[in-house]
Amino acid sequence: MFIQYLFTDFQLYITWIVIVIISAYIHQLAHAAVSYKQTDLAIKRKDYFSFNPVYYLNYMSLILLVLFGMFWDSFDMENKTYKHKYSKALVSLAGPLASLVMVFVFSLLYIVCLKNNLSFIPVHVKKNLLFCFQTGSQANAVLALFTLIPLPPLEGSHIAKYLIPAVNKIYEKIGNNGYLLLFLVLCIIPGASHVFWTAANLISDVALVSVASIFNLF
């Protein structure tokens, strides 16, 4: 479980939490921006464009973050009326896409820091920066992958509703307990958690290799 790093690798534990909170803010801001474009004008009055990352966190998301290193999306779309039938799917997809962009942003920062002779930066500082950038890439890959899982109330469920309307009946039975079901699966089924983290690390590694390949062309 992620919380074990609190005792075995404190630097990783704290760095991960700080980066996830910042990344979650960008993730949620993407939701808000697309929601506003889809005629959700009330979003400005609710301070969704606040520069305070903590605004997007709730007690459940904090518990999941501290224990499992994951973030539960809290952007509410249930009582909103949008101009298109696919608007909820667009709003839902905006967050994970923003996280995937951040995977490549952190990968680029990592490669730039690694490949350049930044002599004005002390070695220990550069080492810590590389650690932060690599962790940022991995954390955003986890955030994107986790929120795309098609279980309510995660974004993946809204996308699935648009693509496969028949799943609505299943989601009505599950309600908002999908994330509890998900964590039971990750914690109880042998290898489930390993598969998830392996997939997230693969996304991060692909981004790093891709950015490094492009960087080497110049």
N, C-alpha and C positions, 0 to 999 in steps of 0.2 A: 504494500500500500504506500502511496505517495508520502504520507505523514512520517514514515520511517526516516526519510531524508532529513527531517528536523534534528535527528540525533546522529545520523551517519554522515551527512553532507549538508551542513547548515548553509553554506554559500549557495549551493544549488537550490535549496528549499526557498530561501528568501528571494533570490534572483528570479526564480520561476514565478512566485506569487506576485512580485512587483510587475514583471513583464506581462503576466496574464491580465492583471487589473488594467494596465495601460492599453493592452491589445483589445480587451473586452470593451473598453471605451470607444476605440476606433470601430470595432465590430458593431456596436450598438448605434454609433453615430451614422454608420452606413445605412442601417435600418431606418433611422429617423429621416435621413436625407431623401431616400427613395419613397418613404411613406409620405413625406411632404409633397413630393412631386406627383404622387398619386392622389392628390387633393385632400390629404389629411392636414388641413390648415391649423387644427387645434394643437398640433404638435409643438408649435412655438410657444404657446401659452403654458404648456406643461414643462417647459425648460429642458426638453430633450436635447437641445443644442448647447446645454451647459458645458463648461470646460472642466467640470468636476467629475472625474471618473467614478467616484463613489456613488454618484447619483444613480448609476445604472445597476448597482449591486443591491441584493436583498439578503436576508439572513440565510436562505437556502443556498444561494449561489456561493456565499462565503463559507458555509459549512462544507460544501462539495469541493471548493477550491482548497481549503486547508487540509481536508482529509484525503482527497483523491487527485488534486492538482488540475481539476477540470472546472469549467465554468458553465453554469446553467443559464441559458438565455432568458431574459425577463421582459422582452419587448412584447407588449400586448397588442394583438390585432383583432381579437375576437369581437369587439364592439365597434369596429370601424367600418365605414362604408366607403369603398373605393370606386373609382370611375370605370375600371375594367374588371372582368371576371378573373383575370390572371394577375391582378395587382398584388394580392396577398403572396402569391408565389414569387413575384419580383422582389417584394419587400423582404421576404424570407431569405431569398438567395443573396441579397445584398451583403448581409453580414458575413457568411462563409466566404464569399468572393473577396471581401475586404481583408479577411484573415489570410487568404491565399496570396493576395498582393503583398501583405506584410511578411509572409514567408520569404518571398523574393527580395523584399527590401532589406530584411535582416541578413539574408544570404549575400547580397551585394555589399553591405557594410562589412561583413566578415571577410569577403574576398579582397576588398579594397585595403582593409587593415592588414591582412595577411601578406598580400603581394607587394605592398609599397614599403619602402624603407623609411618609416616614420621615426627618424632619429631623435626628434624633439619630444617624443613620448617615451618615458621610462619603460624598461622591459616589463616590469611587473604590472604596470598600467595597461600596456598593450595586451598582455596575457589575459587580464581581467576583461578587457573590451572584447577580445575574441570569444571569451567564455559567454559574455552577455549576448553577443550577436548570434552565436550558435544556439544558445538557449532560447532566444527570441524567435528564431526560425522554427525550432522544434515546438515551442509553445503555441505558436499560431497555426502550425499544422494540426496539432491536437485540437485546438479550438474550432478550426474549420471542419475537421473530420467528425468531431463529436456532435456539433450542432446540425450536421447534415444527416444524422441518423434519423430515420423516419418513425420516430415515436413522439407522441405529444408530451409536453408542449414545445419540443424542439423544432427548429425551422424546417428540418427535413420532413416533418409531418405535413406542414402547409404545402410544401412542394409536391408531396405525394398525393395530397387531396386534389390538386389541380391536374396532375398527370393521370391519376387513377381514382376517379370519383367514388368507386365502389368501396374504397377503404374507409370512407366516412363512418359506416356502421361499426366497423371495428374500433375506430378511434373514439366513438361515443361510449363504447363499453369500457375502454381503457381510461378515458377522462384525462386528468392531468397527472396520472400515476405512472406515466410512461417512463419517466426518468428513474423512478424507484425500481421498476422492472428492469431497466437497463443496468443499473448498478448491482442488482441482485445477480444478473447474468454475468457481469464482469467479475464479481467477487466469488461466485459459487462455481460456475462452470470452469473446469481446469483449462487453462490456456487461452480463455476468451480475452482476458486483459492483455496478455502477451501479444495476441494477434492485433489488437487495437493499437497498442503502442508501437509495434513493429511497422504497421501501416503508416502511422503518423511520422515515424522516423524515416521511412522510405520517401515520403513526400518531401521532407526537409532535405534529405540527401540528394534527391533528384534536382531540387532547386539549387543547392550548392554546386553540384556538378554542372548544371546548365549555365549558371552565372559564371562559373570559373571558365567554362569553355568559350563563352562570349567574350569574357574579359581578356583571354589569351589571344583573341583575334586582333586586338589593338596594341 
